[in-house]
Amino acid sequence: MAERKDEMMEYTAVVKREGDWWVGWIQEIPGVNCQESTRHELLETLRVTLREALEFNRREAKAAAGREYEEERVAV
């Protein structure tokens, strides 16, 4: 099942100021964390990093599955 490109998923960004920096991470996806000098830059960098992480995870999952597999959507 292909994912619709126009479907917007929402995630939770945890952000805080530490000294001169804004740091943040995506609560639901381990490893997606960033640091920027402004809150605006941080949120944009988190969006880009999250997109890249999700795409990487999709490619890795499909590669691990081999040639014949099925995709199922799972709601929680």
GROMACS elastic network, one bead per residue, 0.5 to 0.9 nm:
[ bonds ]
;  ai    aj funct       b0    kb
    1    70     6  0.73845   500
    1    71     6  0.51316   500
    1    72     6  0.63525   500
    1    73     6  0.75854   500
    2     5     6  0.89243   500
    2    71     6  0.78034   500
    3     6     6  0.88316   500
    3     7     6  0.78935   500
    3    73     6  0.88823   500
    4     7     6  0.55002   500
    4     8     6  0.88539   500
    5     8     6  0.78734   500
   11    26     6  0.67496   500
   11    27     6  0.72844   500
   11    28     6  0.66812   500
   11    29     6  0.85479   500
   12    25     6  0.83383   500
   12    26     6  0.56560   500
   12    27     6  0.54974   500
   12    28     6  0.68975   500
   13    24     6  0.65594   500
   13    25     6  0.56168   500
   13    27     6  0.60713   500
   13    28     6  0.86882   500
   13    43     6  0.78853   500
   13    46     6  0.77995   500
   14    23     6  0.83537   500
   14    24     6  0.52983   500
   14    25     6  0.54370   500
   14    26     6  0.62653   500
   14    27     6  0.65188   500
   15    22     6  0.69401   500
   15    23     6  0.57022   500
   15    25     6  0.67392   500
   15    26     6  0.88755   500
   15    39     6  0.80616   500
   15    42     6  0.82934   500
   15    43     6  0.84189   500
   16    21     6  0.85229   500
   16    22     6  0.57273   500
   16    23     6  0.56094   500
   16    24     6  0.63616   500
   16    39     6  0.84651   500
   17    20     6  0.72912   500
   17    21     6  0.58123   500
   17    23     6  0.62614   500
   17    24     6  0.87139   500
   17    39     6  0.82316   500
   18    21     6  0.52908   500
   18    22     6  0.60256   500
   18    23     6  0.69174   500
   19    22     6  0.79798   500
   20    37     6  0.66433   500
   20    38     6  0.87199   500
   21    35     6  0.66041   500
   21    36     6  0.58139   500
   21    38     6  0.69549   500
   21    39     6  0.85247   500
   22    34     6  0.83881   500
   22    35     6  0.56452   500
   22    36     6  0.53324   500
   22    37     6  0.57923   500
   22    38     6  0.59917   500
   22    39     6  0.58185   500
   22    41     6  0.87509   500
   22    42     6  0.65172   500
   23    33     6  0.75243   500
   23    34     6  0.58225   500
   23    36     6  0.65391   500
   23    37     6  0.86539   500
   23    39     6  0.82898   500
   23    42     6  0.69682   500
   24    32     6  0.85330   500
   24    33     6  0.55843   500
   24    34     6  0.55421   500
   24    35     6  0.64804   500
   24    36     6  0.88405   500
   24    42     6  0.70897   500
   24    43     6  0.80340   500
   24    46     6  0.75403   500
   25    28     6  0.89170   500
   25    29     6  0.83567   500
   25    30     6  0.83157   500
   25    31     6  0.78345   500
   25    32     6  0.55610   500
   25    34     6  0.63124   500
   25    35     6  0.88849   500
   25    46     6  0.70921   500
   26    29     6  0.56793   500
   26    30     6  0.72622   500
   26    31     6  0.80934   500
   26    32     6  0.56483   500
   26    33     6  0.64924   500
   26    46     6  0.74100   500
   26    50     6  0.76175   500
   27    30     6  0.72488   500
   27    32     6  0.83803   500
   28    32     6  0.89630   500
   29    32     6  0.61365   500
   29    50     6  0.79676   500
   29    53     6  0.84728   500
   29    54     6  0.87139   500
   30    33     6  0.81702   500
   31    53     6  0.84612   500
   32    46     6  0.71354   500
   32    49     6  0.64207   500
   32    50     6  0.61236   500
   32    53     6  0.72833   500
   33    45     6  0.89892   500
   33    46     6  0.68011   500
   33    49     6  0.78900   500
   33    50     6  0.87043   500
   34    42     6  0.66579   500
   34    43     6  0.87664   500
   34    45     6  0.68177   500
   34    46     6  0.62221   500
   34    49     6  0.80803   500
   35    38     6  0.88079   500
   35    41     6  0.87352   500
   35    42     6  0.61567   500
   35    45     6  0.82681   500
   35    46     6  0.88105   500
   36    39     6  0.71586   500
   36    40     6  0.85935   500
   36    41     6  0.60017   500
   36    42     6  0.50134   500
   36    43     6  0.88179   500
   36    45     6  0.79730   500
   37    40     6  0.87526   500
   37    41     6  0.70545   500
   37    42     6  0.74166   500
   38    41     6  0.52626   500
   38    42     6  0.61797   500
   38    43     6  0.87875   500
   39    43     6  0.62661   500
   39    44     6  0.87080   500
   40    43     6  0.53458   500
   40    44     6  0.63828   500
   40    45     6  0.86769   500
   41    44     6  0.51837   500
   41    45     6  0.60562   500
   41    46     6  0.85205   500
   42    45     6  0.51098   500
   42    46     6  0.60538   500
   42    47     6  0.86338   500
   43    46     6  0.50543   500
   43    47     6  0.62664   500
   43    48     6  0.87940   500
   44    47     6  0.51109   500
   44    48     6  0.63754   500
   44    49     6  0.86314   500
   45    48     6  0.51430   500
   45    49     6  0.60009   500
   45    50     6  0.83873   500
   46    49     6  0.50790   500
   46    50     6  0.58744   500
   46    51     6  0.84689   500
   47    50     6  0.51687   500
   47    51     6  0.61630   500
   47    52     6  0.86571   500
   48    51     6  0.51821   500
   48    52     6  0.62466   500
   48    53     6  0.86463   500
   49    52     6  0.51118   500
   49    53     6  0.60834   500
   49    54     6  0.86176   500
   50    53     6  0.50548   500
   50    54     6  0.61206   500
   50    55     6  0.85605   500
   51    54     6  0.52969   500
   51    55     6  0.62326   500
   51    56     6  0.86037   500
   52    55     6  0.52052   500
   52    56     6  0.60695   500
   52    57     6  0.85732   500
   53    56     6  0.50738   500
   53    57     6  0.60893   500
   53    58     6  0.85936   500
   54    57     6  0.50786   500
   54    58     6  0.61645   500
   54    59     6  0.87015   500
   55    58     6  0.50694   500
   55    59     6  0.62674   500
   55    60     6  0.85992   500
   56    59     6  0.52134   500
   56    60     6  0.61278   500
   56    61     6  0.86000   500
   57    60     6  0.50603   500
   57    61     6  0.60442   500
   57    62     6  0.85910   500
   58    61     6  0.52120   500
   58    62     6  0.62474   500
   58    63     6  0.85818   500
   59    62     6  0.52547   500
   59    63     6  0.60694   500
   59    64     6  0.85741   500
   60    63     6  0.50916   500
   60    64     6  0.60915   500
   60    65     6  0.86140   500
   61    64     6  0.51646   500
   61    65     6  0.62560   500
   61    66     6  0.89956   500
   62    65     6  0.50724   500
   62    66     6  0.66144   500
   62    67     6  0.83401   500
   62    69     6  0.81801   500
   63    66     6  0.55176   500
   63    67     6  0.80798   500
   65    68     6  0.72000   500
   65    69     6  0.63071   500
   66    69     6  0.71661   500
